[in-house]
């Protein structure tokens, strides 16, 4: 049942346009006395809050002369009697105290709470807001504002109404909070222009009417009727629905004004009566009423239909199918047809039965994109409509399962621009035009080493937008790095082989390809990168758990452990001394390199012996090697260290070498075997050379004299590349003498490589020759050539031999001594 609604009635009011205005409420209006009679001097301007028409009038004091007249409709004021200020008027002097805009508007009836029926019509006044500003002039005028999509307020009167076209709905919102702003017209304050405002909240409670009115669909309504229409012609169809959609009542249509010019049967259809003449445009009001099950009329809604009578051009374009007029055309086809192909399944004809310019119209195809185009585009009277494929790629089943177009025919040269539309619905069929596509071009996975066989590594996904079997994706795996991995064909889960054992120390990086393929072999690839994460599963290890080292004071000794883990920090080792025997720990260790060194204050063996009170300088250290993994793993080794000073290593480099490597007998034996082999080779070479020289000269000549070689004599000279260049004394040749001198022999050898012989000759003086630069009657040095190197000269003890019958014995002794020296020299050169 519809609850009654109240319509408020508020008084009209004048617009306040300020002083000295010629339009408004006559505020401070002045007029010259010489104004001609009949002149329009002012225009009253006002309005009614409910929108009703206002009337204007003037009132005069009883018995006074009426100088002015007002038009009641327009509000124009006209002078009707001549003015004479000196005769007819009294001079009044008015003193105005000018107001400053120092007061803001104050609401008189806000905030407030009101109740409004949800059935209140749109545009209805529901409340009047009142605010007062105690200032005068523009500063005292109040203007109202609010921001709402449902309500509106008259800026001057403050009348609040429901906006036109808007309705309250209890089911959507039970309460509305409207903030109203009252703002003055502004004025001067302290020399500046100032506007002041106030705000208040109006709470509007919507009262439920327990039902919903019927509503018309597709309003506003516009219809056309041709002047040549016969009685019974269908003009327009209106449609209304009950707002209670859960249990709607039937709708009955009727005219609201009761005029007999129209007749409406049970179905909502207008018909015109027989008439020779009627208005060009008429607006009948149509009422839609709900019908109760008992047949009683209930709530109703009224709307207006604008009917226009069209002259002459009374036939719009019309689309025809094979069986007559048709508004919907459907076609089924595969996606991606060739461009330029004609959609032959559409049999469309368009016709306009008018003649001449009234039958000329354009065809347009409106729809998604530019996939299709229509031919022809301009038609006169009638044409066969052809639809062509414009963009084949866009006709994609994966984007559009069906395409809906509007085929529009619009007249060109007629004022009415009659038009017709037809729906073209194209159902697309899918083809296998897409390959599966992975969600990423590559996948990065990590898996800990020692994971059991069959562990999941990563899941790859690919999508094929095609439908049916074409959209089914199968996965496979291949590549040189895929030997330890498998993939589930349906789900794309990559997992390790059942027998696979991942070890980051053996191999930590794998990469291979996965393939996603549909049923017809279309595929795409993605690359998979698998990193085997290193676990701290190896302890550091020394080469030997018991190490022996010899330390020379001032020189560190180094121990080393290795960790077979593949990555840092699992394979980073730190060293520490855990225990020392004797307990006095005189060592430091470099935690990173493993170098063991004496503490900085220990400079000699005496300091060590003073600390330990022992002469035996041997320590046993327990050294720990610990990695930095989590959890950390450790191992230990016992290091025996013998401490010595550099001066205690006798025998030069050989002694140092033997002391340093005394714990490595195989290395020492190999070195000794090499030295002995080299000595044997050198001995054989020297013996061979000596034998060859002895063979050339049959005997050793004890008695010699020096004889200068003639300049003209040419002899063969064989230069020894190991000998120094010849000096002056080497240019002399030794020849035999018949007498034997007294000889003092010191290590004379046969090959004259280096000789030191001091001879005492008989009284005749030696031949005149330049003295040799190094020929002294004292000791001379030997230089013995060897196969491996040239040994620095070493002073020899002088051996004085008495004169004997044979010099051979002395030479053989000298040769033996030199060979013995050579063995020692060759031994140290090898070291």
JORANOR-V293795 format. One record per pair of residues at least 24 apart in sequence whose ideal C-beta (glycine too) atoms are under 8 Angstrom apart, sorted by sequence separation. I is the first residue (numbers start at 0). J is the second residue. D is the distance in whole Angstrom. If there is no record, write none. Layout:
<<I/J/D> <I/J/D>>
//
This chain:
<<106/130/5> <107/131/6> <128/152/7> <157/181/8> <176/200/6> <177/201/5> <215/239/5> <216/240/6> <282/306/7> <369/393/8> <370/394/5> <401/425/6> <437/461/5> <438/462/7> <491/515/8> <507/531/5> <538/562/7> <617/641/5> <618/642/7> <707/731/6> <708/732/5> <755/779/4> <105/130/6> <125/150/8> <150/175/7> <176/201/8> <177/202/8> <214/239/6> <258/283/7> <280/305/7> <281/306/5> <321/346/5> <368/393/5> <401/426/5> <402/427/7> <436/461/6> <484/509/7> <506/531/7> <537/562/6> <585/610/6> <595/620/7> <616/641/7> <617/642/7> <706/731/7> <707/732/8> <754/779/8> <755/780/8> <43/69/7> <104/130/4> <105/131/6> <149/175/7> <176/202/6> <177/203/6> <213/239/5> <214/240/6> <280/306/7> <320/346/6> <354/380/8> <400/426/7> <401/427/6> <435/461/4> <436/462/6> <483/509/7> <507/533/7> <537/563/4> <616/642/4> <705/731/5> <706/732/6> <753/779/8> <755/781/7> <40/67/7> <104/131/7> <105/132/7> <130/157/7> <150/177/6> <152/179/7> <175/202/8> <176/203/8> <213/240/6> <256/283/7> <280/307/5> <320/347/7> <351/378/8> <400/427/6> <435/462/7> <436/463/7> <459/486/8> <484/511/7> <486/513/6> <537/564/5> <583/610/6> <595/622/8> <616/643/7> <705/732/7> <706/733/7> <753/780/8> <793/820/8> <16/44/7> <104/132/4> <105/133/8> <129/157/6> <147/175/8> <174/202/7> <175/203/4> <213/241/5> <214/242/6> <239/267/8> <255/283/8> <256/284/6> <279/307/7> <280/308/7> <319/347/7> <320/348/8> <399/427/6> <435/463/4> <456/484/7> <480/508/8> <481/509/8> <503/531/5> <536/564/7> <583/611/6> <705/733/6> <706/734/5> <753/781/5> <45/74/7> <103/132/7> <127/156/7> <128/157/4> <174/203/7> <213/242/6> <238/267/7> <254/283/6> <255/284/4> <279/308/5> <318/347/6> <319/348/4> <342/371/8> <349/378/6> <351/380/6> <434/463/7> <480/509/4> <502/531/7> <503/532/7> <504/533/7> <535/564/6> <593/622/8> <704/733/7> <705/734/8> <753/782/5> <13/43/7> <14/44/5> <44/74/6> <102/132/6> <127/157/5> <128/158/8> <147/177/6> <174/204/6> <175/205/7> <211/241/7> <212/242/6> <237/267/5> <254/284/7> <255/285/7> <278/308/8> <318/348/7> <319/349/7> <350/380/7> <351/381/7> <378/408/7> <433/463/6> <461/491/7> <480/510/5> <481/511/4> <501/531/5> <503/533/4> <534/564/8> <581/611/6> <703/733/4> <704/734/6> <722/752/8> <752/782/8> <753/783/8> <13/44/7> <14/45/6> <42/73/7> <43/74/4> <102/133/5> <127/158/5> <128/159/6> <173/204/7> <174/205/7> <211/242/3> <236/267/6> <254/285/7> <255/286/5> <277/308/7> <318/349/5> <319/350/6> <350/381/4> <371/402/8> <396/427/5> <433/464/5> <460/491/6> <480/511/4> <481/512/8> <503/534/7> <533/564/6> <593/624/8> <703/734/7> <704/735/8> <752/783/8> <790/821/8> <13/45/4> <14/46/7> <42/74/5> <43/75/8> <102/134/5> <126/158/8> <127/159/7> <145/177/6> <146/178/7> <173/205/6> <210/242/8> <211/243/5> <236/268/6> <253/285/8> <254/286/7> <317/349/7> <349/381/7> <367/399/7> <370/402/7> <395/427/8> <396/428/7> <397/429/8> <433/465/5> <458/490/7> <459/491/4> <478/510/7> <479/511/7> <533/565/5> <537/569/8> <581/613/8> <586/618/7> <703/735/6> <704/736/4> <752/784/7> <12/45/6> <42/75/5> <43/76/7> <101/134/7> <126/159/4> <145/178/6> <172/205/7> <210/243/6> <235/268/8> <252/285/6> <253/286/5> <316/349/6> <317/350/5> <348/381/7> <349/382/6> <371/404/7> <373/406/7> <394/427/7> <396/429/4> <432/465/7> <458/491/6> <478/511/3> <504/537/7> <533/566/4> <537/570/8> <539/572/5> <560/593/7> <585/618/8> <702/735/6> <703/736/7> <719/752/8> <11/45/5> <12/46/7> <41/75/8> <42/76/7> <100/134/5> <124/158/5> <125/159/6> <145/179/5> <234/268/8> <235/269/5> <252/286/7> <316/350/7> <317/351/7> <348/382/7> <377/411/8> <396/430/7> <431/465/5> <458/492/5> <459/493/7> <477/511/7> <478/512/5> <493/527/7> <535/569/4> <555/589/8> <559/593/5> <586/620/6> <588/622/7> <702/736/5> <745/779/8> <783/817/6> <790/824/4> <11/46/6> <41/76/4> <99/134/8> <124/159/7> <125/160/6> <144/179/7> <145/180/7> <233/268/5> <234/269/4> <252/287/6> <253/288/7> <269/304/7> <316/351/5> <317/352/8> <348/383/6> <349/384/6> <367/402/6> <430/465/8> <458/493/7> <476/511/6> <477/512/6> <534/569/7> <557/592/7> <558/593/5> <607/642/6> <700/735/6> <702/737/8> <746/781/7> <11/47/4> <12/48/8> <39/75/5> <40/76/6> <98/134/5> <102/138/8> <124/160/5> <125/161/7> <143/179/6> <144/180/4> <169/205/5> <233/269/8> <234/270/7> <251/287/7> <252/288/8> <315/351/7> <347/383/7> <348/384/7> <366/402/6> <367/403/8> <397/433/7> <429/465/6> <433/469/8> <457/493/5> <476/512/7> <533/569/5> <557/593/6> <702/738/7> <781/817/7> <785/821/6> <11/48/8> <39/76/7> <40/77/7> <98/135/4> <100/137/8> <102/139/8> <104/141/5> <123/160/6> <143/180/7> <168/205/7> <169/206/7> <213/250/6> <233/270/7> <234/271/7> <250/287/5> <251/288/5> <269/306/7> <314/351/6> <347/384/4> <366/403/6> <386/423/7> <395/432/8> <429/466/4> <435/472/5> <455/492/6> <456/493/5> <476/513/5> <477/514/7> <557/594/5> <558/595/7> <581/618/7> <702/739/4> <731/768/6> <783/820/7> <9/47/8> <39/77/5> <40/78/6> <98/136/6> <100/138/3> <122/160/6> <123/161/6> <143/181/6> <144/182/6> <167/205/5> <169/207/4> <232/270/6> <250/288/7> <251/289/8> <314/352/4> <366/404/3> <429/467/7> <431/469/4> <455/493/7> <456/494/6> <475/513/7> <476/514/7> <556/594/7> <557/595/7> <580/618/7> <604/642/7> <701/739/6> <702/740/6> <783/821/6> <787/825/6> <790/828/7> <9/48/4> <38/77/7> <99/138/7> <122/161/6> <142/181/7> <143/182/8> <169/208/7> <231/270/5> <232/271/7> <250/289/7> <251/290/5> <314/353/5> <345/384/8> <347/386/8> <365/404/6> <366/405/6> <430/469/8> <455/494/5> <456/495/6> <474/513/6> <475/514/5> <555/594/4> <556/595/5> <579/618/6> <580/619/4> <604/643/7> <785/824/7> <9/49/7> <11/51/8> <37/77/6> <38/78/5> <98/138/6> <121/161/5> <122/162/8> <141/181/5> <142/182/5> <230/270/7> <249/289/7> <250/290/7> <313/353/7> <364/404/6> <365/405/4> <429/469/7> <454/494/6> <474/514/7> <555/595/6> <556/596/8> <579/619/7> <580/620/8> <604/644/5> <702/742/8> <728/768/7> <785/825/6> <788/828/5> <8/49/6> <37/78/7> <98/139/7> <120/161/7> <121/162/7> <122/163/5> <141/182/7> <142/183/8> <170/211/8> <230/271/7> <248/289/4> <249/290/5> <312/353/6> <345/386/6> <364/405/7> <365/406/8> <453/494/6> <454/495/5> <474/515/6> <475/516/7> <555/596/4> <579/620/5> <603/644/7> <701/742/6> <727/768/8> <728/769/7> <783/824/8> <787/828/6> <7/49/8> <11/53/5> <36/78/6> <37/79/7> <119/161/6> <121/163/5> <141/183/6> <142/184/7> <159/201/7> <230/272/6> <248/290/6> <364/406/6> <365/407/6> <453/495/6> <473/515/7> <474/516/8> <578/620/7> <579/621/8> <727/769/5> <728/770/8> <787/829/7> <6/49/7> <35/78/7> <36/79/6> <121/164/6> <140/183/6> <228/271/6> <230/273/5> <248/291/7> <314/357/8> <363/406/8> <364/407/8> <452/495/6> <453/496/8> <472/515/5> <473/516/5> <578/621/4> <595/638/7> <604/647/8> <728/771/4> <785/828/8> <34/78/6> <36/80/7> <121/165/5> <139/183/7> <140/184/4> <248/292/8> <314/358/8> <316/360/5> <341/385/6> <342/386/4> <362/406/7> <363/407/5> <452/496/6> <453/497/5> <472/516/7> <473/517/8> <553/597/8> <576/620/6> <577/621/4> <727/771/7> <36/81/6> <121/166/6> <138/183/5> <139/184/8> <251/296/7> <312/357/4> <341/386/7> <342/387/8> <362/407/7> <450/495/7> <452/497/4> <472/517/6> <484/529/7> <550/595/7> <552/597/6> <576/621/7> <577/622/7> <595/640/7> <597/642/8> <726/771/6> <727/772/8> <120/166/8> <137/183/7> <138/184/6> <255/301/5> <311/357/7> <341/387/6> <342/388/7> <362/408/6> <363/409/7> <452/498/6> <471/517/6> <576/622/6> <577/623/5> <726/772/7> <728/774/6> <137/184/3> <138/185/7> <222/269/7> <224/271/6> <340/387/7> <361/408/7> <452/499/5> <470/517/7> <471/518/6> <548/595/8> <550/597/7> <575/622/7> <576/623/8> <30/78/8> <34/82/6> <119/167/6> <136/184/8> <137/185/6> <138/186/3> <237/285/6> <239/287/3> <241/289/6> <339/387/6> <340/388/5> <360/408/5> <361/409/5> <452/500/7> <469/517/6> <574/622/6> <575/623/5> <33/82/8> <117/166/8> <118/167/8> <132/181/8> <134/183/7> <137/186/6> <248/297/7> <339/388/6> <360/409/6> <444/493/7> <446/495/7> <468/517/8> <469/518/6> <480/529/8> <552/601/7> <553/602/8> <574/623/7> <746/795/7> <32/82/4> <117/167/4> <136/186/6> <237/287/8> <338/388/5> <360/410/5> <361/411/6> <468/518/5> <469/519/7> <552/602/7> <574/624/6> <575/625/7> <699/749/6> <32/83/6> <116/167/8> <117/168/6> <128/179/5> <130/181/4> <132/183/5> <337/388/7> <338/389/7> <359/410/7> <360/411/6> <449/500/8> <450/501/6> <476/527/8> <552/603/6> <573/624/8> <574/625/8> <30/82/7> <32/84/4> <115/167/6> <117/169/4> <134/186/6> <336/388/5> <338/390/7> <359/411/5> <449/501/7> <463/515/8> <465/517/7> <552/604/7> <572/624/5> <573/625/5> <745/797/6> <746/798/7> <128/181/7> <150/203/8> <338/391/5> <357/410/7> <359/412/6> <448/501/5> <449/502/7> <572/625/7> <573/626/8> <696/749/7> <745/798/6> <337/391/6> <447/501/8> <448/502/6> <459/513/5> <461/515/3> <463/517/5> <572/626/6> <573/627/7> <586/640/8> <745/799/7> <336/391/6> <356/411/8> <357/412/8> <446/501/7> <448/503/4> <571/626/6> <572/627/8> <703/758/8> <745/800/7> <335/391/5> <356/412/4> <357/413/5> <448/504/8> <459/515/8> <570/626/7> <571/627/5> <693/749/6> <704/760/7> <743/799/6> <744/800/5> <138/195/8> <335/392/7> <351/408/8> <356/413/7> <360/417/8> <366/423/8> <569/626/6> <692/749/6> <743/800/7> <336/394/7> <360/418/8> <463/521/8> <507/565/5> <568/626/7> <569/627/7> <577/635/6> <692/750/5> <335/394/6> <347/406/7> <349/408/6> <351/410/7> <364/423/8> <504/563/5> <507/566/7> <568/627/4> <569/628/4> <707/766/6> <743/802/8> <747/806/7> <334/394/5> <335/395/7> <504/564/6> <567/627/8> <568/628/6> <689/749/7> <705/765/7> <706/766/7> <742/802/6> <239/300/6> <334/395/6> <503/564/8> <504/565/5> <689/750/7> <705/766/6> <707/768/7> <741/802/6> <749/810/6> <316/378/8> <334/396/4> <461/523/7> <503/565/4> <564/626/7> <688/750/8> <744/806/6> <747/809/7> <748/810/6> <132/195/8> <503/566/7> <705/768/7> <721/784/5> <747/810/6> <461/525/8> <558/622/6> <560/624/4> <562/626/5> <564/628/7> <742/806/7> <220/285/8> <237/302/7> <744/809/5> <748/813/6> <318/384/8> <351/417/8> <459/525/6> <744/810/8> <747/813/7> <748/814/6> <130/197/7> <237/304/6> <397/464/4> <746/813/4> <397/465/7> <459/527/7> <721/789/7> <745/813/8> <235/304/6> <396/465/8> <748/817/7> <109/179/7> <215/285/8> <349/419/8> <396/466/7> <457/527/7> <746/816/7> <128/199/8> <235/306/7> <442/513/8> <746/817/7> <50/122/8> <215/287/6> <234/306/6> <457/529/8> <106/179/8> <128/201/7> <456/529/6> <213/287/5> <347/421/7> <560/634/7> <49/124/6> <106/181/6> <126/201/7> <213/288/7> <48/124/6> <213/289/6> <437/513/8> <560/636/8> <104/181/4> <126/203/8> <104/182/7> <125/203/7> <328/406/8> <345/423/7> <437/515/6> <558/636/7> <48/127/8> <104/183/6> <436/515/8> <103/183/7> <435/515/4> <558/638/6> <102/183/8> <435/516/7> <220/302/7> <222/304/6> <224/306/6> <226/308/6> <435/517/6> <100/183/7> <219/302/8> <220/303/7> <221/304/8> <222/305/7> <223/306/7> <224/307/7> <225/308/7> <226/309/7> <342/425/7> <434/517/7> <442/525/6> <444/527/7> <446/529/6> <448/531/5> <541/624/7> <218/302/6> <219/303/7> <220/304/4> <221/305/5> <222/306/5> <223/307/5> <224/308/5> <225/309/5> <226/310/5> <441/525/6> <442/526/7> <444/528/7> <445/529/7> <446/530/8> <447/531/8> <448/532/6> <540/624/8> <556/640/7> <100/185/6> <213/298/6> <215/300/6> <220/305/7> <222/307/7> <223/308/8> <224/309/7> <225/310/8> <226/311/8> <228/313/8> <440/525/6> <441/526/4> <442/527/5> <443/528/5> <444/529/5> <445/530/5> <446/531/6> <447/532/5> <448/533/6> <449/534/6> <539/624/4> <100/186/3> <212/298/5> <213/299/7> <214/300/6> <219/305/7> <221/307/7> <223/309/5> <227/313/6> <431/517/7> <435/521/7> <437/523/6> <439/525/7> <440/526/7> <441/527/7> <442/528/7> <444/530/7> <445/531/8> <446/532/7> <448/534/5> <539/625/7> <99/186/7> <100/187/6> <101/188/6> <210/297/8> <211/298/8> <212/299/7> <213/300/5> <215/302/5> <226/313/7> <431/518/8> <434/521/4> <435/522/6> <436/523/6> <437/524/8> <441/528/7> <443/530/8> <445/532/5> <447/534/6> <449/536/7> <539/626/6> <98/186/7> <99/187/6> <100/188/5> <113/201/7> <115/203/6> <117/205/5> <210/298/6> <212/300/5> <225/313/4> <318/406/7> <431/519/5> <433/521/7> <434/522/6> <435/523/6> <437/525/4> <448/536/7> <538/626/7> <99/188/5> <110/199/5> <112/201/8> <113/202/7> <114/203/8> <115/204/7> <116/205/8> <117/206/6> <434/523/5> <99/189/8> <109/199/4> <110/200/5> <111/201/6> <112/202/4> <113/203/6> <114/204/5> <115/205/6> <116/206/5> <117/207/6> <118/208/5> <318/408/7> <431/521/7> <546/636/6> <548/638/6> <550/640/5> <552/642/7> <104/195/7> <106/197/6> <109/200/7> <110/201/7> <111/202/7> <112/203/8> <113/204/7> <115/206/6> <117/208/5> <535/626/7> <544/635/8> <545/636/7> <546/637/7> <547/638/8> <548/639/7> <549/640/7> <550/641/7> <552/643/7> <103/195/4> <104/196/7> <105/197/7> <109/201/6> <110/202/7> <112/204/7> <114/206/5> <116/208/6> <316/408/4> <544/636/5> <545/637/5> <546/638/5> <547/639/5> <548/640/5> <549/641/5> <550/642/5> <551/643/6> <552/644/5> <553/645/8> <100/193/5> <102/195/7> <103/196/6> <104/197/5> <106/199/5> <315/408/8> <316/409/8> <328/421/6> <330/423/8> <332/425/7> <334/427/5> <535/628/3> <539/632/7> <541/634/7> <543/636/7> <544/637/7> <546/639/7> <547/640/8> <548/641/7> <549/642/8> <550/643/7> <551/644/7> <552/645/7> <100/194/8> <103/197/5> <118/212/7> <316/410/7> <326/420/7> <327/421/7> <328/422/7> <329/423/8> <330/424/7> <331/425/8> <332/426/8> <333/427/7> <334/428/7> <534/628/8> <535/629/6> <538/632/4> <539/633/7> <540/634/6> <545/639/7> <547/641/8> <549/643/6> <551/645/5> <100/195/7> <315/410/7> <326/421/5> <327/422/5> <328/423/5> <329/424/5> <330/425/5> <331/426/4> <332/427/7> <333/428/5> <334/429/6> <335/430/7> <535/630/7> <537/632/7> <538/633/7> <539/634/5> <541/636/4> <325/421/7> <326/422/6> <327/423/8> <328/424/7> <329/425/8> <330/426/7> <332/428/7> <333/429/8> <334/430/6> <535/631/7> <538/634/5> <327/424/7> <329/426/7> <331/428/7> <333/430/6> <335/432/6> <535/632/6> <551/648/8> <312/410/8> <334/432/7> <685/785/8> <312/413/5> <316/417/7> <318/419/6> <315/417/4> <316/418/7> <317/419/6> <684/786/5> <312/415/6> <314/417/8> <315/418/7> <316/419/4> <318/421/4> <315/419/5> <681/785/6> <48/153/5> <312/417/7> <681/786/5> <701/806/5> <309/415/6> <680/786/7> <681/787/7> <699/806/6> <48/156/5> <699/807/6> <46/155/7> <49/158/8> <549/658/6> <46/156/8> <48/158/4> <549/659/6> <677/787/7> <699/810/6> <4/116/6> <549/661/7> <2/116/5> <4/118/6> <4/119/5> <9/124/7> <547/662/4> <2/118/6> <4/120/7> <7/123/8> <1/118/6> <6/123/6> <7/124/4> <6/124/7> <7/125/7> <9/127/6> <18/136/7> <4/123/7> <7/126/8> <17/136/7> <7/127/7> <17/137/6> <15/140/5> <689/814/7> <685/818/7> <682/818/7> <685/821/7> <15/155/8> <681/821/7> <682/822/8> <14/155/7> <681/822/8> <12/155/6> <12/156/6> <678/822/6> <681/825/6> <9/156/6> <678/825/6> <677/825/6> <678/826/7> <9/158/6> <7/158/8> <674/826/6> <677/829/6> <674/829/5> <673/829/7> <674/830/8> <17/184/8> <653/826/7> <653/827/7> <656/830/6> <652/827/7> <651/827/7> <653/830/5> <652/830/5> <651/830/8> <223/415/8> <2/206/8> <2/208/5> <1/208/7> <0/209/8> <1/210/8> <0/210/7> <1/212/8> <1/297/8> <0/297/8> <1/298/5>>
//
